[in-house]
């Protein structure tokens, strides 16, 4: 009979389930709901790891090698076109996330697709129904590493890492637990890659660099050292893991441990297992313990108050008075007039204004730099180079604005939590602050313009018009009586004047055309800027309202919990004062029994971080 694998989170779930039973038995549905939120998080300890990087750097091959199955399409000429999500499943299955082509803003669908159709749906190859737009592909495979909660996301490569696609490619980063920044060993990091990595880490600080295809480039160690220097100069303290997906797959096929070690994958698997999966488990363990402590304290409050009143009747009046004061303070936390509510409302109002001002200031700086750049070049010659710079500069400004929003929202959460004597950071981790790149992808106006040069016909016509004017003007001078004796000698002068004025007219027309192109370019940039500010400003306001509602609902629930706990403690103490002397002894035993049960539940919560599993995750054998 096969033995089942040990469940590292079993004790956490057991402790939380015990807490739910206790809160239910004591008639506290508010506390039950609080624990169920944490219990659901523990039951689904998803760890989302996103692979990002340029086109054709080996991202899909890397994902395949991690899970030891050729599931993500790999092709030398055809690149991944949509996000491909690989998660655990009892059997191999694939699904496409699609939207109707005639209603791209409508509700999407998750449809099952044959495994042999993954390539058509996930890559730029196409070959599917043109009436649908593919937004992503999900693949389920039965692998132990994925069963522990790992979700791998293979993102589309971003050519150049500097245009609008680079911003859109960050869509998955905002919800990621960690990033795998992929670059092959053919060359050192480019400036565009370094900028993209720094920008991505602003949205997801947890990252590790992976250098692929070491089997193809014998001097990969030299490239590795150069890349370490690039990271150090930017102040990025990130490890670089050198791997070969081909050696990994061959080692697994041969069951060759030495070849597997040469592939470099043991270190990557160890990082994923010990740092990411086990790290998320430790975080869930600490969160569960903190929630259980809070529930135990609230449940024990009424029994401790009753026991004190029963065992020391002389102090009963003082105890009741103290509980009444506590109830008054708890009631003060309820309603719109509560100080925490005022802090929240004022904070959101100030934050809305500051975020809008910050976005406008950043966009004005980009526009000023853009105008200066346009004045220094001809859009006809340099627009293709300028357009990626512009979209990247705008995306950086928007990401920086969202980072500022995130930091201020965290501060506001802590300020509100201070009224309850809490840290507030745990709630902030669940606030719905979306990725700026998702907003940029909705901008309907792009900065592209059609620039045209003067054609040969237009140039000839301008020159002819100027030449004719010069020729005619000198000819008119020759018709004057005073110059009548000159006669035919004025003809060369006419020709010379025609050539000079024709050249000047052509030059002036070229300058006017250049200024029109520059003006069109600036107008296109401003339309793009206005649309970005409109979309981002709307999303920022929606985000702040969402944050406000989350904070309001969370702390309103906490206020109700405290008010109910103090009310029941007060009632228990008041009832205890009136208990007949003959019944006190029995009631004290009953109350002590309830306190012992709660004490045992707290002890079980305390063991969550005292057990070997709670202290540190056992190291996995990296394979």
ABEGO torsion letter per residue (X at the ends): XBBBBBBAAAAAAAAAAAAAAAAAAAGBAAAAAAAAAAAAAAABBBBBBBBBEBBGAGAAAAAAAAAGBBABBBBAABBBABBBBBBBBABBBBBBBBBBAABAABBBBBBBBBAAAAAAAABAAEGBBAABBBAEBBBBBBBAAAAAGBBBBBBBBBBGGABAAAAAAAAAAAABABBBBBBBAABBBBAAAAAAAAAAAAABABBBBBBBGAAABAAAAAAAAAAAAAAAAAGBBBBBBBBBAAAAAAAAAAGBAAAAAAAGAAAAAAAAAAAAAAAAAAAAAAAAAAAAAAAAAAAAAAAAAAAAAAABAAAAAAAAAAAAAAAAAAAAABEAABAAAAAAAAAAAAAAAAAAAAAAAAAAAAAAAAAAAAAABBAAAAAAAAAAAAAAAAAAAAAAAAAAAAAAAAAAAAAAAAAAGBAGAAAAAABBBBBAAAAAAABABBABBBBBBBBAAAAAAAAAAAAAAAAAAAAAAAABAAAAAAEAAAAAAAAAAAAAAAAAAAAAAAAAAAAAAAAAAAAAAAAAAAAAAAAAAAAAAAAAAAAAAAAAAAAAAAAAAAAAAAAAAAAAAAAAAABBAAAAAAAAAAAAAAAAAAAAAAAAAAAAAABAAAABBBBBBBX
